[in-house]
Amino acid sequence: MSKRIDAIYAYVVEQSKKMNGDYLMTTQEVSEKLNFQRTNVSKDLNDLVRAGKLVKIGGRPVQYRLAGQVSEEAPSVVPPISNVKMVAPAPVKEFFNQREKDDVFIHLIGSRGSLKNAVEQAKAAILYPPKGLNCLVTGPTGSGKTYFAHAMFQYAKENKVVQETKKLVVFNCADYAHNPELLMSYLFGYVEGAFTGADKEKSGLIDEADGGMLFLDEVHRLPPEGQEMIFYLLDHGLYNRLGEVGKNRHADVRIVGATTENPNSALLDTFLRRIPIHIQLPSFEKRTPQEKIDFIQLMVSQEATRIQRRISLTEEVIKALIGSVTFGNIGQLKSSVQLVCARGFLNHMHREQIDITLGDLPEGIRAGLHSLTSRRELSMGLAGYLPTKLMVYPNQELVNPYTDSYELPYNLYDIIGNKAALLKSDGVDQETINHFISTDINVHLQSFYKDHGFSFSTENKLSEFVDAKVIEVTHQLYQHVQEYIPEKSQQNFIYAMSLHIASFLKKFELGEKRSIHSNIRLMVSDYPLEFRLAQEIQEKIAAFFTIQIPRDEIYYLAALLISLRYSQSEGKIGLIIAAHGNSTASSMAEVARQLLEMEQVLALDMPLDMSPKVAFEKLKALIVQANQGSGVLLLVDMGSLAHFDERLEQETGIRVRTIDMVSTPIVLEAIRKAETLGSTLDDLVESLQGFQGYGILKEIQSSKKKELPLGILAICASGEGTAQRLKEMLEKVLAEKNLTKIQVITESMLHLAERLPAIQESYQLIATTGVMDPGVKVPFISLETFLEADLGELLESILLGEELFTSPQQLHEAGGREVCLSYLEENVLFLNPAKVIDVLWGVAATVCQLWYGENSSMHFQINFTLHLAGMIERILLQQTLSVTREEEEQAVAHPRSLQLTECLAELETTFNLSVPLSEKYYLFVMLDTQNNTQIIH
């Protein structure tokens, strides 16, 4: 606590010095600059006011300044003044660090988290007497198996299990899997004449690893005879070179194998029995949120060292990097970090600091941000760890125990700098330079990582939409028909057939039937081979899923095969995705491109500030670009965009149809069906209107409502107190974000039921907030969430359609009181929050207990406390709420009028005032509404 308040005071002192003493600040500013929770900052600022070090200036928002001259008590060292996680320029170690002797694992990312069990197993294996145990490390591609093996070897050396001079020998069995004899010769060596070309005797890797450790990566690619020779070595310490008779050579080798496969099916049982320790490494998905961020920090620090520049990443960039990682795991993340840093370097080559924002990311990585928002558990897990900005400094000395297998063998930044200088000297403009070099970066990285087993393509994305069993049967079908399908169409077959089967199974599950179009029958009649293959495919699908498939389905399967076998160079239906948001449409299109490896899907991202006129002109240009002679299908996210089609058709002369409520599955289905020969634009629209998805059945609705202004509804007892304050706070943020078209409507609890329908007729509500949830199907922001959250970020999330996790926290009493105190310190003028909070909180607690007993909620107690504070200020200002004579009479006649009067007596005595009937009336409104009674009408 004392450190935080000192840091806050030091910040105020420093800023005041810069402004020659003329400096005013708000709680929000200090909270953002120092990355402290707003409520804590508010409390500390008020403590500094009470200590006489700061002066509080009334207004909205409340401001603070230094009291008198700069105090000598200010700490001599002020922490970094920004909401930035700083990574110091001191030597940054790799995954390892020598600070804790004899335990290299302690600085392996996740050693106390997701890797804890793996580390304990590895230590036990290494230290087991007399010479340790052999191990098998399993885990998906890119999960760090090679890195982990190096850590094991380092640990063995530090603990004197292996002599310092001995080596870790690494061998990837997949490199020579196509030639088992060559593979065996590398491992065991050979004698002269062992095979053609063996002109002289040569030692193998077993000799080289004698006394040390042999790491066999992708050990499942070792042929059976090789596995047998290895387990003989494990049993007896003896082996022979190729061409020798008898096993007379001795070697003392510890073996660590690694595989991405299931060991029980990929390795011989006799081999597995010799390896007692099986260590499972987690995928990147299974890593903790903090570990994910640590990996990015580490990898960026390596890039910062290479270019000797500071590098900063925004929160959105970190989210996108994490969200974009799929099957490539840590290896894929490293590729993405290198690509992002390389592009950032290209864009800011002549600056001392490389600031990487969302705009510097290629679409494939930027789509990770969209992917992350749909993964609720991961998003929530990251929320508590993500800095607003991550700042990384170049290392003075980067200590690497070894270079990992995903380390580039060249300096990519030298390539970028040299090529940029060369193009510049030839008079090439900067935009063209960036285009050429961006392509070059992609080629360098993709070719390197392709050599390491990453094919960042279709199947892993496909599994997000299609059941694994469907993909399994599709692979079987491909084996059956592959001689008829061009090799270049293999991925398209897997993709298109999987989605086709998944779509059919969904219809089958729902009991839906579809009749075949006559034009498809006519077309198929000209392709007897494809029709026969389709019949065979139908039988195999039916047998696999044990279902009866209608005969008409054969024609659709045949049409699909025809489309895959014969290229249709023109006459296809054009497809455009148009959606609100900075990257919504392009993210959907990117998924389709990754699956199809096609570029004809066009996308229009429409930021919220894009005018309809600009959107229309951009759509018109895209329609001309997309048209191939059969019209264009426009897939949009809102019904309002669907009204563009007639006008677009008139101005372009191109047939346009629209489907709204677009989603990624609809995009995939539209592309799949548009690729099928014989489909017309009207056929396509008709089939998509009944599309129910590939997975869980979702209700499809068509939105044809007129466009309404966007609105946020703020609710309190009277519509004039707390709701008005909330409105002022919202309007300030909306103005800062240039979102002044969004209106804030205030309403009282009393009239809400009767006025809500009219409000919904006049506004498209995007959120509600205040003292009660009106039950509208938009996000409700509870009062405590409203006060605790960053309003700017909250509004952006709502406008981008992201799911809000704003359910009220289970606050304890001290937490609820703290929320109220924070609000009062920012929003009351005449009351001293620190002195009145206990009285207000106590009265609210008493009333809640009397009215609701055990059903009393902390949420309502907070609302009631804040209403009482507003009520007292109104009475002091003689601006009390107005009511009718009839409403005053209702307050007098209320059956619990005496109880409320007794509860308010403490307030009246403390503040020397009398609570009028008009204010009591609205207190009854709150209490009766919360209790669902109808005494006040």
Secondary structure, DSSP 8 states (H G I E B T S, - for coil): -HHHHHHHHHHHHHHHHHTTT---EEHHHHHHHHT--HHHHHHHHHHHHHTTSEEEE-SSS-EEEESSS--TTS-SS----SSEEEE-SS--B-S--TTSTT-GGGGSTTTTTTTHHHHHHHHHHHHSTTT---EEEE--TTSSHHHHHHHHHHHHHHTTSS-TT--EEEEEGGGGTT-HHHHHHHHH-B-TTSSTT--S-B--HHHHTTTSEEEEETGGGS-HHHHHHHHHHHHHSEE--BT-SS--EE---EEEEEESS-HHHHS-HHHHHT--EEEE---GGGS-HHHHHHHHHHHHHHHHHHHTSEEEEEHHHHHHHHHH--TTHHHHHHHHHHHHHHHHHHHTTTSSEEEE-GGGS-HHHHHHHHHHHT-HHHHHHHHTT--SEEEE---SS-B-SS--TTS-SS-HHHHHHHHHHHHHHTT--HHHHHHHHHHHHHHHHHHHHHTTT----HHHHHTTTS-HHHHHHHHHHHHHHTTTS-GGGHHHHHHHHHHHHHHHHHHHHHT------HHHHHHHTT-HHHHHHHHHHHHHHHHHHT----THHHHHHHHHHHHHHS---S---EEEEEEESSSHHHHHHHHHHHHH----EEEEEE-TT--HHHHHHHHHHHHHHH-SSS-EEEEESSGGGGGGHHHHHHHH-S-EEEE-S--HHHHHHHHHHHTSTT--HHHHHHHHHT---SSS-------------EEEEEEESSSSSHHHHHHHHHHHHHHHTT-TTSEEEEEEHHHHHHHHHHHHHH-EEEEEEESS----SS-EEEHHHHHHS-HHHHHHHHHTT-----------HHHHHHHHHHHHHHH-SSS-HHHHHHHHHHHHHHHHHHHHGGG--HHHHHHHHHHHHHHHHHHHTT------HHHHHHHHH-TTHHHHHHHHHHHHHHHT----HHHHHHHHHHHHHHTT--S--
